[in-house]
Structures are given as structure tokens and as C-alpha cells.
Amino acid sequence: MSQPDKSRVKARYDELGGKLYNVRYMEEQTAKYEHILAYLGRGKTLDNGCGTGLFLPFLDQYSVGLDISSKLLKEAREKAGNRALVQGDSENLPFRAAVFDNMVSITVIQNLPSSNKLVAESSRVVTQNGTLVISSLKRVYSEDEFSNLVETGGLTVNIVNDIENINDWIAVIRNTR
Ligand SMILES: C[S@@+](CC[C@H](N)C(=O)[O-])C[C@H]1O[C@@H](n2cnc3c(N)ncnc32)[C@H](O)[C@@H]1O
């Protein structure tokens, strides 16, 4: 599989813009959220690659949304309420170690040139035994490829879900680093 180019990915989402993103993807993304919420623990969550912030209203008020696209983050402002929004890169998260209880990353990892860095960085910023939930498009990775990817760094993958009519694999990982 050819590796995505990060600046092109950013430009693509910036050009699309938040309003069009929501028109195109809100329904598809929302269908994933109830399945993901079932696995997330309580507490402060990082929404890693939050896009237009569709998932943020489901999260604790001290949660944080991070995305590389300033245009999508602008659209996220309203949905975020008092939650912080940060422009940044999932491969190099601008946070200290172990500051979040959970991390969720929904349909983001397939956009990254070094996708295993998202897993390593997410593990770094989440507390010991916190929960990581990572989803990725089934059409980009086979189930085995996705399982291997999220297992990098010796983390304990509890489950990889294959839910009918949901376009993503959903991995639930306990942060046992
Ligand atoms: C398919 S969208 C998913 C957005 C959101 N999670 C949702 O459920 O609507 C993929 C998101 O990944 C973001 N993204 C892509 N590469 C990134 C990177 N290197 N760092 C942070 N965000 C990135 C894009 O800007 C976009 O918002």
C-alpha cells in the first residue's frame, strides 16, 4: 500500500472544509459512534483526529479534540463547547505523557504515513490501563493488517470489531505499555 503524504492529506481536508465534510460524512461517522462509546471508559478523552468535532459532545467536558486541519477545527468550535481544540499531528502529539484517561481515533489512522506512530503516541499520552479505541476503514486494511498495526509496541488488543454495515474495523486496546 502506498503511504499517504501528510501535507496532501491536510490540504485535502482543508479544501473540503467543515460544512461539506459534515454533508458527506456525518451519517457514516455517526453510525460508528454508539459502538465506540460502548467501549470508552469515563474521564478525560483525547479525540485524536476529531475533524469537525462530531464525536466531541459525547465526551467529558475536560476532553480535547486534536486535528491537523484548521478548516475542520473551525467547524468543530461549536460542537466542542468548553472542550479544548488543538491543531496538531497525530504522529507527534503535543501533550505530556499520561495526561488522558482515554484516547479515541475514528477513521484517521489510514491517513498517516507512519500509522504505527499514532498508536505509540496515543499510548504515551494515556494513563496506564487507560483505554484506546482506534477505528479504520475496512477498504484500506484487511482485518489482519489492522490487527497487526494496532498491536505495535506490545499493547494488549482486547478486541477488533467487525460490525455489519459499519465501514470501519474498531479496535479496543488496554494501555498496558
Ligand atoms: C475521515 S476524517 C474523521 C474525522 C472524525 N474522527 C470523525 O469521526 O468525523 C479523518 C480526519 O483525520 C485528520 N487527520 C489526517 N491526518 C492527520 C494527522 N497527521 N494528524 C491529525 N489529524 C489528521 C483529518 O484532518 C480528518 O479530520
The ligand as a MOL file (V3000), in Angstrom:
LIG
                    3D

  0  0  0     0  0            999 V3000
M  V30 BEGIN CTAB
M  V30 COUNTS 27 29 0 0 0
M  V30 BEGIN ATOM
M  V30 1 C -12.3190 10.7260 7.9840 0
M  V30 2 S -11.8980 12.1220 8.9600 0 CHG=1
M  V30 3 C -12.5070 11.6070 10.5700 0
M  V30 4 C -12.7830 12.7770 11.4620 0
M  V30 5 C -13.5010 12.4480 12.7870 0
M  V30 6 N -12.7510 11.4960 13.5750 0
M  V30 7 C -14.9270 11.9910 12.5780 0
M  V30 8 O -15.3340 10.9810 13.1600 0
M  V30 9 O -15.6550 12.6800 11.8290 0 CHG=-1
M  V30 10 C -10.1440 11.9880 9.1550 0
M  V30 11 C -9.5610 13.1180 9.9720 0
M  V30 12 O -8.1680 12.8710 10.2050 0
M  V30 13 C -7.5000 14.1260 10.1990 0
M  V30 14 N -6.0610 13.8790 10.0060 0
M  V30 15 C -5.4590 13.3540 8.9180 0
M  V30 16 N -4.1250 13.2640 9.1240 0
M  V30 17 C -3.8870 13.7430 10.3830 0
M  V30 18 C -2.7100 13.9040 11.1810 0
M  V30 19 N -1.4890 13.5740 10.7190 0
M  V30 20 N -2.8480 14.4170 12.4150 0
M  V30 21 C -4.0720 14.7820 12.9050 0
M  V30 22 N -5.2230 14.6510 12.1800 0
M  V30 23 C -5.1400 14.1290 10.9410 0
M  V30 24 C -8.1880 14.8610 9.0590 0
M  V30 25 O -7.9420 16.2470 9.0790 0
M  V30 26 C -9.6420 14.4880 9.3080 0
M  V30 27 O -10.2550 15.3650 10.2150 0
M  V30 END ATOM
M  V30 BEGIN BOND
M  V30 1 1 1 2
M  V30 2 1 2 3
M  V30 3 1 2 10
M  V30 4 1 3 4
M  V30 5 1 4 5
M  V30 6 1 5 6
M  V30 7 1 5 7
M  V30 8 2 7 8
M  V30 9 1 7 9
M  V30 10 1 10 11
M  V30 11 1 11 12
M  V30 12 1 11 26
M  V30 13 1 12 13
M  V30 14 1 13 14
M  V30 15 1 13 24
M  V30 16 1 14 15
M  V30 17 1 14 23
M  V30 18 2 15 16
M  V30 19 1 16 17
M  V30 20 1 17 18
M  V30 21 2 17 23
M  V30 22 1 18 19
M  V30 23 2 18 20
M  V30 24 1 20 21
M  V30 25 2 21 22
M  V30 26 1 22 23
M  V30 27 1 24 25
M  V30 28 1 24 26
M  V30 29 1 26 27
M  V30 END BOND
M  V30 END CTAB
M  END
